[in-house]
Amino acid sequence: MAAVVAVEVTVGWGDLAWLPLVAGLLLGLPHGAVDHLAPGSRLPRPALVALGYAAVAAAGWLLFRAAPGPGLLVFVLVATWHFGTGETAFADLRAGRPVHRQATASAVLGALVLLVPLARGTHEAAPVVAAVVPGSSGVLPAAVVATVLVTVLPAAAALAAERLLAGRWLEAAEVAALLVLVLVVPPFAAFGVWFGCWHAVRHVARLVAADPANADDLARGRLGAPLRRFAAAAALPTLAVLAVLALLWPAAGGWRGSLATALPVLAALTLPHALVVARLDRTARRDPPPGTAPAAPARRRERRPT
């Protein structure tokens, strides 16, 4: 996930273009560092979790190295879906609703925060993409850019209007805020702000709230101890990734080269992270928060053949 920040280059920023890149990357790193502790991802032997995580990441890395073009496409599609479902699941949990599948809303929201910045900033991203996919120009075809913009932006506006009419004021305001962000702020700075200050923060909040060890503290309004528990669990994995990135930076001869080198690794780590969060969503659908009515899951079960 954090790898998408690799294309965060904003027009006219010159030598300062790396600042939003590093800020977004550093702020977002810890949110995926405790996947082994996510409810629904635990196994009796933590080593099995690590082994499975590493195996999926290795498969993703090998795909990226063997077929960089298709690998990059798979990564973008997985990240788009992951970002979108993260938005819808968080909204359900915050409202006290059971987490349920919202395919259209998830696709629209994921495309809004990832594909729109990529389309708007295709020329700025081109050097990194060309380095990752040898032989390509790195620039998205004009038809693809136009299709993304004329499809996603009206769909997002319609989603905001739909939520407003349904009385879901906060969710409508959030979609409107994201629309303004991706249209007004330089493309990859917009993604950096969203990724580091929105997506990552919400995921951390979800994990902190779901951890049974935090139940008493949160019930009493105490956030210090839960956040310290999260920080302690995320520290070593985060430091490990930072160490790898620090080694890649000077060896690649500048930030563009280091990003092109790091992108396959970070994209590979996105795949198991997305699977862990998908499992977390399935757990939330099966075991909804207290006080919610799992009507949608019940209907799906009734339609299954016996």
C-alpha positions in Angstrom: 0.0 0.0 0.0 2.6 2.5 1.0 4.2 1.8 -2.3 1.6 3.9 -4.1 3.2 7.0 -2.5 6.2 6.2 -4.7 4.6 8.1 -7.5 3.9 11.2 -5.3 5.5 13.9 -7.4 3.7 17.2 -7.7 4.0 19.7 -10.5 6.2 22.7 -9.8 7.7 21.4 -6.5 11.1 20.7 -8.0 13.6 19.4 -5.5 10.9 19.5 -2.8 8.9 16.7 -4.5 10.3 14.1 -2.2 8.9 15.7 0.9 5.3 14.6 0.6 6.5 11.2 -0.6 8.5 10.6 2.6 5.8 12.1 4.8 3.1 9.9 3.4 5.3 6.8 3.5 6.5 7.3 7.0 3.0 8.1 8.4 1.4 5.1 6.6 4.0 2.5 7.4 2.9 1.5 10.9 -0.7 0.8 10.0 0.2 -2.5 8.3 2.8 -3.5 10.8 0.5 -5.4 13.1 -1.3 -7.6 10.6 -0.4 -10.6 12.7 -2.4 -9.2 15.6 -5.5 -8.3 13.6 -8.7 -10.1 14.9 -9.5 -13.0 12.6 -5.8 -13.3 11.4 -4.5 -15.0 14.5 -3.4 -18.7 14.4 -2.3 -20.9 17.3 1.3 -20.6 16.1 2.4 -17.1 15.1 5.1 -18.6 13.0 2.5 -19.9 10.7 1.1 -16.4 10.2 4.5 -15.1 9.4 5.2 -18.0 7.0 2.0 -17.5 5.1 2.5 -13.7 5.0 6.0 -14.2 3.6 4.8 -16.8 1.0 2.1 -14.5 -0.4 4.5 -11.5 -0.4 7.2 -13.6 -2.2 4.7 -14.8 -4.8 3.7 -11.1 -5.4 7.4 -10.1 -5.7 8.1 -12.9 -8.2 5.1 -11.9 -10.3 6.3 -8.3 -10.3 9.8 -9.3 -11.3 8.7 -11.8 -14.0 6.0 -9.6 -15.5 6.4 -6.0 -14.3 3.5 -4.6 -16.4 0.9 -7.1 -15.3 2.3 -7.1 -11.8 1.9 -3.3 -11.6 -1.7 -3.6 -12.9 -2.6 -6.3 -10.4 -1.1 -4.2 -7.6 -3.1 -1.1 -8.6 -6.3 -3.1 -8.8 -5.8 -4.8 -5.4 -4.8 -1.5 -3.8 -7.9 0.2 -5.3 -10.2 -2.4 -3.9 -8.4 -2.5 -0.5 -8.7 1.3 -0.1 -12.4 1.3 -1.1 -13.4 -1.5 1.2 -11.5 0.1 4.0 -13.6 3.2 3.6 -17.0 1.4 3.6 -16.0 -1.0 6.4 -14.9 1.9 8.6 -18.1 3.8 8.0 -20.2 0.8 8.9 -18.3 0.2 12.1 -18.4 3.8 13.2 -22.2 3.9 12.6 -22.7 0.7 14.6 -23.8 -1.2 11.5 -22.7 -4.7 10.6 -19.9 -4.6 8.0 -21.4 -5.5 4.7 -20.2 -5.7 1.1 -20.7 -2.5 -0.9 -19.1 -3.4 -4.2 -20.1 -0.2 -6.1 -19.3 2.2 -3.3 -16.0 0.4 -2.6 -14.9 0.6 -6.2 -15.8 4.3 -6.5 -14.1 5.3 -3.3 -10.9 3.3 -4.1 -10.7 4.7 -7.6 -11.3 8.2 -6.3 -8.3 8.2 -4.0 -5.9 6.2 -6.1 -6.9 6.1 -9.8 -7.8 9.8 -10.0 -4.4 11.0 -8.7 -2.6 8.5 -10.9 -4.6 9.8 -13.9 -4.0 13.5 -13.1 -0.3 13.0 -12.4 0.6 10.5 -15.1 3.4 12.6 -16.5 4.9 13.2 -13.1 4.7 9.5 -12.3 6.1 8.5 -15.7 9.9 8.3 -14.8 9.2 5.9 -11.9 6.7 3.8 -13.9 9.1 3.6 -16.8 11.9 2.4 -14.5 9.6 -0.3 -13.0 8.3 -1.4 -16.4 11.2 -1.5 -18.8 10.4 -0.5 -22.4 7.3 1.5 -21.4 7.0 5.3 -21.5 5.4 5.3 -18.1 2.6 7.6 -19.3 -1.0 6.4 -19.2 -2.8 6.6 -22.6 -5.0 9.7 -22.9 -8.0 7.5 -23.4 -7.4 5.8 -20.0 -6.9 9.1 -18.3 -10.1 10.5 -19.8 -12.1 7.3 -18.9 -10.9 7.4 -15.3 -11.8 11.1 -14.8 -15.2 11.1 -16.6 -16.3 7.9 -14.9 -15.0 8.1 -11.3 -15.6 11.8 -10.6 -19.3 11.8 -11.5 -19.8 8.4 -9.7 -18.2 9.9 -6.5 -20.5 12.9 -6.7 -23.5 10.6 -7.1 -22.3 8.6 -4.1 -22.1 11.7 -2.0 -25.6 12.8 -3.1 -27.0 9.3 -2.4 -25.6 9.3 1.2 -26.8 12.8 1.8 -30.4 11.8 0.7 -30.1 8.8 3.0 -29.4 11.0 6.0 -25.8 9.8 6.3 -24.4 13.3 6.6 -21.0 12.5 7.8 -20.3 10.0 5.1 -21.6 12.3 2.4 -19.3 15.1 3.7 -16.3 12.7 3.7 -16.9 11.8 0.0 -17.2 15.5 -0.8 -14.0 16.3 1.1 -12.2 13.5 -0.9 -13.5 15.0 -4.1 -12.1 18.4 -3.3 -8.8 16.9 -2.1 -8.1 15.0 -5.3 -9.2 17.9 -7.6 -7.6 20.8 -5.8 -4.4 19.5 -4.2 -1.6 18.4 -6.5 -2.2 14.8 -7.4 0.3 12.8 -5.4 0.4 15.2 -2.5 -3.4 14.6 -2.3 -2.7 10.8 -2.2 0.0 11.3 0.4 -2.3 13.3 2.7 -5.1 10.7 2.3 -2.9 7.7 2.8 -0.9 8.9 5.8 -3.5 11.0 7.6 -6.8 9.3 6.6 -6.5 5.6 5.5 -3.7 4.7 7.9 -5.2 6.5 10.9 -8.6 4.8 10.4 -7.1 1.4 10.1 -5.1 1.9 13.3 -8.3 3.1 15.0 -10.1 0.0 13.9 -7.4 -2.3 15.2 -7.1 -0.5 18.5 -10.9 -0.7 19.0 -11.0 -4.4 18.0 -8.3 -5.5 20.4 -9.9 -7.1 23.5 -6.9 -5.9 25.6 -8.1 -2.3 25.1 -11.8 -2.8 25.9 -11.6 -1.5 29.5 -9.4 1.4 28.7 -11.6 2.5 25.8 -14.8 2.1 27.8 -13.3 4.6 30.3 -12.2 7.0 27.6 -8.5 6.3 28.0 -6.5 6.2 24.7 -2.9 6.4 26.0 -2.5 2.7 27.0 -4.2 1.3 23.8 -2.0 3.5 21.6 1.1 2.5 23.5 0.2 -1.2 23.0 -0.2 -0.6 19.3 3.1 1.3 19.1 4.9 -1.4 20.9 3.5 -4.1 18.5 4.2 -2.1 15.4 7.7 -0.8 16.3 9.9 -3.7 15.2 8.1 -4.4 11.8 8.1 -0.7 11.0 11.8 -0.3 11.9 12.6 -3.3 9.7 10.9 -1.8 6.6 12.5 1.6 7.4 15.9 -0.2 7.5 15.4 -1.8 4.1 14.2 1.5 2.6 17.2 3.3 4.0 19.5 0.7 2.4 17.8 1.1 -1.0 17.9 4.9 -1.0 21.7 5.5 -1.6 22.2 2.3 -3.6 19.7 3.4 -6.3 21.2 6.9 -6.9 18.4 9.2 -5.9 14.8 9.1 -4.9 13.4 8.0 -8.4 15.8 5.1 -8.6 15.1 4.0 -5.0 11.4 4.2 -5.5 11.6 2.1 -8.6 13.7 -0.4 -6.7 11.4 -0.4 -3.6 8.1 -0.5 -5.5 8.0 -4.3 -6.2 8.9 -5.0 -2.6 6.2 -2.7 -1.2 3.7 -3.9 -3.7 4.4 -7.5 -2.7 3.8 -6.6 0.9 0.5 -5.0 0.0 -1.0 -8.4 -1.2 -0.9 -10.2 2.2 -1.9 -7.0 4.0 -5.0 -6.7 1.8 -5.8 -10.4 2.5 -5.5 -9.9 6.2 -7.9 -6.9 6.1 -10.3 -8.8 3.9 -10.3 -11.6 6.5 -10.9 -8.9 9.2 -13.9 -7.7 7.2 -15.3 -11.2 6.9 -14.9 -11.7 10.7 -16.8 -8.4 11.3 -19.6 -9.6 9.0 -19.8 -13.0 10.8 -19.5 -11.5 14.3 -21.0 -8.0 14.1 -20.5 -5.5 17.0 -22.9 -5.9 19.9 -26.2 -4.2 19.4 -26.2 -4.5 15.6 -28.5 -6.6 13.5 -26.7 -8.9 11.0 -29.6 -8.8 8.6 -27.5 -8.6 5.4 -25.3 -11.7 6.3 -28.5 -13.6 7.2 -30.1 -13.0 3.8 -26.9 -14.1 2.1 -26.9 -17.3 4.1 -30.5 -18.1 3.3 -29.8 -17.9 -0.5 -26.9 -20.4 -0.3 -27.9 -23.9 -1.7 -28.1 -26.7 0.9 
